[in-house]
Amino acid sequence: MEEVRPMAIYTTAETRRVLRVSDSTIKRMLKNGLIKANKVGGQYRILGKEILRLVSPELEKEAVKTYLSLKKKVVNKINKW
């Protein structure tokens, strides 16, 4: 598998090649919202972090855990004011 950079922008063809799925599967994933993408000039553009989220759900879970921990600290700090 080639390296996917989180902030890089990929076309559907590049995403399909990285994920090793068919064209119809990519279309279905986009339609169902499994992959978040932006449409530019009639073509979809997908951020690398969306691809990484699909292939590495444990990475996303860790990010959510870190975010919630930080949010809790901020809320506690604000509530003390």
N, C-alpha and C positions, 0 to 999 in steps of 0.2 A: 504494500500500500504506500502510495506517495504521501509525503508530509502535507498536512492540511494546516494552513496558517489561520488562526482565529479571526484576524481582521481583514483577510483577503476576500475578494469578491469572486464568486464562481458562477459560471453559466450552468444551465441545466445539463448540458453535455458533459462538462467537467465533473459536476456532482454525480451524474450517473456513472461515470468512469470510476470515480473514487469509491462510491458505494457498491459498485458492481451490480447494478440493477438495470432493468429494461427501461426504455423510454416511457412505456405505458405506466410502469410503477412510479417513476418520478412524477408524471402527470397526476396520478392518483394521490400521491403523497402531498403534492402542492394543493390539490383540490380539497383534500380532507384536512388541511392545516397541519399536517405532521411536520412539514418543513415550512418555516416562515421565510417568505421571499418578497422582494419588491419587483414590480414590473417596470422596466425601463425600455421605452421604445418598442413596446410589444413583446419584449423578451424578459424572462425572469432572471433576477440576479440574487444569489444566495450567499450570505456571509459564511465564512469558514466556521465560525462558532456554532452555526446551526448544524453543519455537517458533523462537527465534533460531538455535539449534543446527542445526535442519533447513534453514533458509533461508540460513545463512551458515557452511558447514563450515570455511572458511578461518579464521574467527574462533575456532572451537573448536580448530583445529590450533595457532593462536597461543597460546591459553590453555594447552593441553597442553604446548607447548614451554616456556613460562614456568614452569609448575608443575614440570616435570622439572628445569629449571635450578635452581630454588630448592631442590628436594628434594636435588639433588646437593650443593649448598653446605651444607645442613644435615647430611647424612650425613658429609661430609668433616670438618665441625666436630666432630661427635660422635665420629668415629673418632680424632681427635687427642687426645681426653681420655684 
